[in-house]
């Protein structure tokens, strides 16, 4: 499936890659001034995301951003890239 960006609305889709599944959680873009990276997280996707717990009892949602695509966003070569979570299928 493909991510659909329509007037800043992020729709959640799942993409299967081999033995794992990538869940779209949000997106990253550079600010208009170019001085910040803005991260937008879809609240429904975040609420449904898998979590893990550390030894001190804190819970976290593991997410990934492709580094080369993030660099392109920072350099202005790309408008947006995704924030994802990889889970076992």
Buried (B, 14 or more C-beta within 10 A) or exposed (E): EEBEEEEEEBBBEEBEEEEEBBBBBBBBBBEEEEEEBEEEBBEEBBEEBEEEEEEEEEEEBEBEBBEEBBEBBBEEEBEBBBBBBBEEE
